[in-house]
Amino acid sequence: GVLVDYVSAGHFEVYEQLGDEARAFNDERGLELADTIYPRLDVITKFALTFNDRCDKGDCSDATVVAKEFNQLGQLLHERFELEDCLIEVLHNSHKEEIAAQV
């Protein structure tokens, strides 16, 4: 589903590209930030995938539990968006002038 596609793309594609860019520019500050943020992103990704898998299996019959977990998922995704914005700012946007100079 869409949730799985989103969390997987970030986890397996975007973060890797950002890390590659930071390494290409020897951006130690960015790599240290990534090392700090990635474990939290991993926790959020696992929660989202577990929630998705459980609902895909039809294990979402308890509306109270689902509502609580859905609310938690929303809060975690909001946190993830903020962490991703931070990574993009530090690992990508900070290099845009250097990239433009190379073109």
N, C-alpha and C positions, 0 to 999 in steps of 0.2 A: 504494500500500500504506500500511500504518499508519505506517511510518517517514517516508515522504514527507509524509503528512498532518500528522504531529507537527512535523517541522522546518519545513514550510511555514507552518503556523498560527502558530508562534512568530515566524518571520521576517517574515511579511507581515501579521499581524493583531495579535498580542499586543504586540510591540515598538512598533508604531506607536501603539497605544492608550496604552502607558506613556509614550511620548514626548509625546503630546498632553496627557496629564495633567500631566506635568512643565512643559510650556510654559504650560498654563492657570494653574499655581500659581507661575509665574516661578521655577522651581526650577533655578537655574544649576548648583548642585552636582550635582544629579541628571542634568542634561543633559550636563555634563562627564563624569560617570561613564559615561553611555550612549555618548558619543562614543569613550570608551576601550575599552568592552566590545564594542560592535557589530562592529568589525572581526574580533575573535576569534570571535564567534558566526557571522559570515559564513564564516570558514574552516571551522568545524565543520559548518555547514550544507552547504557545497559538498562536503566529504568524504563526508558521509552520503548526499547525493543521488547522487554519483558511484558510491559503493559499491552503492547500491540499483539504479541504472540498469544497471551492469555485470552484476549478478546477474540482473536482469530479462531481460537479453539472453542469458542462459545462459553467461556468461563467468566461471563460478565453478567450473570443473572441477579446478583445482589446489588440493587441500585444504590444503596448507601455506600457500599465499598467502592463501587465504580465511580460514584460522584466524588468521593474523597480522593481516590487515586487520580482521577481526571484533573481535579483541582491541583493536586501536587504536580502532575505532569505539566500543567500550564505554568506553574511557578518555576519549575525546572527549565522549561523551554525559554521562558523569559530570561532566566539567568544565563542560559546557553547563548542566547542572542547577544547579550551584553559581553560575554566572554569572547565570542567570535568577533564582535566589533572591535574589541581591544586587540585581539590577535591581528586582525586585518590592518588596523591602524599602525601597529608596531612592526609587524613582519612584512607588510606590503607597502602601505602608503608612505612610510618613512624612506623608502628606496626610490620613490617615483622620480625624484629629480635626478638621481644617478642613472636610472634607466633612460630617462629622456635625453640625458647627455650622451648616452651611448648610441642613440638612434641617428 
